[in-house]
């Protein structure tokens, strides 16, 4: 009888010890962690639980690398870690930390934005000014970058980001070229980008893109000079704003871009056109327009004859004079 009583006491004591250990084990996983303030944590490509647990301990996110690994393997599920930069809140539990690093919540997305019509020299400057990227970067070829927002990881090279931008343009251009209208004047994808770059620079109104493309397509078919002001500016600033009026000497300059002194398209793009501008170049509006002039609202008035155009120009100058701009 006494022996049975002792066995029960020993069993209860053992259960108590196991219960205390289990409670400690669970609290260590689901309870508050040691991180004293919000932080970010980077998981490099190819990282494993073993490879990042020591880093988590070193950065004060978990109390012990070994116990974090043990609890994660037993209680954390089978989701793999996701490469990226993650926001870790203060006092995050081990369970919360693992969920974050598995990409189930809280990833920090770092973005670099290239708006439509940003020339390559400004893309290079934007990447160079991003302190979380690494390494040098040369100015990409004009027209090779697809305007968009691009995610990147802290410490990623600038050249790697450029390569993603260029691959995005190559994919998009190949798709749009395959779907081109039969009446496009572009004889190659490269010519489509050149024409689209002029369209992109000539109008800030999305609704006008196809009309502007139609006008320049008409001029190309008839062997007329395009006479697009942005092609004068490009050799001077590489696509940056000129910041002043164009000089007469610049209008008369002979080079590979100035469409006031040459017939046909420039030698290369004058900016990085967006998808919509490329679509416009490959699907131009059916129009008889050959001329356009600003209308004072950010758009243009189009004309099919020089007489109509001259009248539109006269109205534009009168409007500017009334505004005190002349």
N, C-alpha and C positions, 0 to 999 in steps of 0.2 A: 504493500500500500504506500509506504513511504517512498519506495523507489519510483512508483508511478507518479506520485506527486512531484518528485524532483524532475522527472522527465517532462511533465507538463510545464513546470516553471522554466526549464531550459528551453522548451519549444516556444513558450510565450516570449521569453527574452530574445530568442533568435528572431522571432517574427517582429518584435519591437525594433531590434537592430536593423533588420531588413527594411522595415517601414520607415525608420528614420533616414536610412541611406537613400531609399527610393524618394522620400520627400525632398531630401537634399538634392538628389539627382534631378528631379523634376523642377524644383525651384531654381536650380542653377541654369536650367534651360529656358524656363518661362518667366522667371523673375527679372527684376531690373538689372541691367548690365553696368559695367564700371565707367562707361564713356561719360565724361562730365559735361560736354557740350557738343552740339551738332557738328558733324564732320563729313568729309567725302572720302570715299575709299575706291581705289582703282583695282579692278581685276584684269590682269593682262590676258591676252589670247592664250588659250591652252592651259590655263591654271587649273589645278586640282584642289580639293579640300585640304590635302596635306601641305601643298605649297603655299596656300594663302593663310592658313591658321596661325602660323608664326607671325606673319605680318599683322594680322588682326590683334594679336597679343601685344606686339611691339607698339602699335598705334593706340593702345588703350581701349580697344573696342570690345575685347573679351578678356576675362581674367586669366585664362589659361588656354594655351593652344591645344594641349593634349586632351583636356576635358571637353573643350568645344568640339574637337574631332569625334570623341567618343559619343557625346550626346547627339551630334549631327548624324552620325551613322545609324544610331539606334532610333532616333525620334524625328529626323529631318526629312524623311522621304527620299525618293530617288532622283529628283530633278537635278540636272547638272548645273554647274556654275555658269554664269553668263559673263562674257567679257564686256567691260564698260566702266563707267564711273558712276558711283552710287552715293546717294545721300543717306547717311546713317544718323538718325536722331539720337539725342542724348539719352542715356540709360536704356538703349534698345536691348531687349532680351536676346539671348543666343538664338532663340527660335526666329525672332524678327530679323536679326542680322542675316541668318541663312536664307530666309525668304527673299530678302532684298537682293542678296548676291545671286540668287537663282533667277533674278529678273522678274519676280512675281509682284514687286512693288518698288517704287522709289528710285528708279534709274535716273541719273542726271544726263540730260541730252545737251551736248555742246553743239552749237550750230554756227556755221559761217554762211552768210547769205550773199548771193550774187543776184542783184536785181536785173531785170530785162534791160538790155542796152548798156550794161557796164563794160567798158573796154578792158582788154586784158591787162594793161598797165595798172589799172585800179584794182583788178582782182589780185594781182601780185602784191600791191601795197596793202590790201586788206589782209591777206594771208600773212605777210611779213609782220603786221602789227598785232597779230593774235599771239599773246604770250604763252598760251598753253600748247602751241604747236612747236615743232623743233626743226632745225636744219634750214638751209638756204632754199630759195625758190626763184627760178628765173621767170621772166614774163612769158606766159603761155602764148602760143600762136593765136593771133586774132581770129575769132570765130570758132575756136575749138572748144570753148567752155559753154555748157548748157546752163543758163541762169536758173537757179533754184536754191533751196536751203539744204546744206549738206551737214550731216552729223559727223563729229570727229571725237576721238578719244584724247584725253590729256596725254601729251608726250608724243603724239603721232607726228610723222614728218609732213611738212608742207607739200613736198612732192607727191606723197601718197594721196593727199586730198585733191591735188590738181589732176592726178590720174583718174580719180573717181569722177570728177567733173567732166573730163574729156571722154571717158567711156560712156557717160550718160548722154553726151552730145552725139557720139557716134551711133549709139543705139537708136536715139530719137530720130536722127537724120535719116538713118537707113529705113526706118519704118515709114516716115513721112514721104520720102522719095519713092518708095514702092507704091504709095497711095496717091501720087501726084495726078493732077488733072492733065489731060492731053494737050491743053492749050498753054501750058506754062512755057515761058521763054527760056527757062533755065535748062541748059543742055547737060548739066551734071549736078550732083549734090553740092559740089563746091560753088558753082554759080548760084545755086539756090540760096546758100548761106550769104553770099555777097549781096544779092538782091535783097534778101531779108534784113541784112544789117542796115541797108539804106532805109528800108521801110521802117525799121525800128527807130532810127534816129529822126525820121521826118515827121512822125506823128506820135503824140502821146495818147491819142484816143483809140481804144481797141476797136471801136466800130468803124474806123477809117482805114484800118490796115489793108484790107482787101482792095479798097478803092485806090489807095496809094500804089499798091502793087500793080493794079490794073493800068494806072496811068503810066508808070515807068515801063511796064510791059509793052504798052502801045508805042512809047518812044523808041524802045529797043527795036521793035519790029519795023519801024519807019526809018531807022537810021538817024534818029535825032539825038543830040546830046541830052543826057539826063539832067544836067544842070541842078544837081542836088547840093545844097550848101554844106551839109555835113562832110561831103567828100573833099571840100576845100580845107576844112578845119583839121581833118585827120592827120595829114602829114606835119601839121604845125604842133599839135598837142598830143598826138597819139590817142585821140578820142576824148580827152578831157575837155570840159567847157572852155571856150575861147576867152570868155569874160569881156569881150568888146565886139565892136562891129567888124565885119570882114573888110579888109583893105582891098582897093582896086588891084593892087599889085598881086595880091593873093588870089584874086579871082582869075587873073591872067596867067598864073603860074602853070608851067607845064611839068607834070609829074605823073606817076602811075595811078594816082587817085583822083585828081581834079577832073570832075565830069563837066566842067565848063570849058575845058580845052581838049577834050577827047570824046570820041564816040564810043559807046559801049560801056560795059561794066568796069569798075576799078580793078586793079590787079589782085586785090584781096579784100576780105571783109574790113569794115571800118568800126565794128564793135562785135560783141557777142549777142546775137539775136535770140529772143526767146522762142519757144515752140509756136506761139500764135503768129509771130512774124514770119517764121518759116512756112507755116501752113498758108499764110496769105500769099507768099511768093509762089507757092506751088498750086494755089487755087485762086488766082487773081479775079477780081470782079470783072464782069463783062461790061465794059464802058467805052465811050469814045473820048473820054477826057485825056487831054494832053498837057494841061496846065493846072496849077493850083496856087493859091495864095492864102495866107492866114486870114481868119475871119474875126479875130479878136476874142474868141472864147476858148482858145486852145486847139481849135480845129481848123479846117480849111474850106475854101470855096473852090469848086472844080469847074473847069471850062474845057470845051472841045475846040474852040477857035481862039485865035490870038486877039480878035476884037473883044470877045467876051472876057478874056483874061485881063486885058488892059483896063476894061471897065471895073473889074473886081479889084485890080491893083489900085485904081484911083479911089475907090471907096475905102480900101484899107488904109491908104495914106491919109485920107480925110479923117478917118477914125483916130488914127495915131496923133494927128495934129490937134484934134479936139481934146485928146487926153493929155496934151502937153508933152508928148514924147518926141516931137519934131520941132 
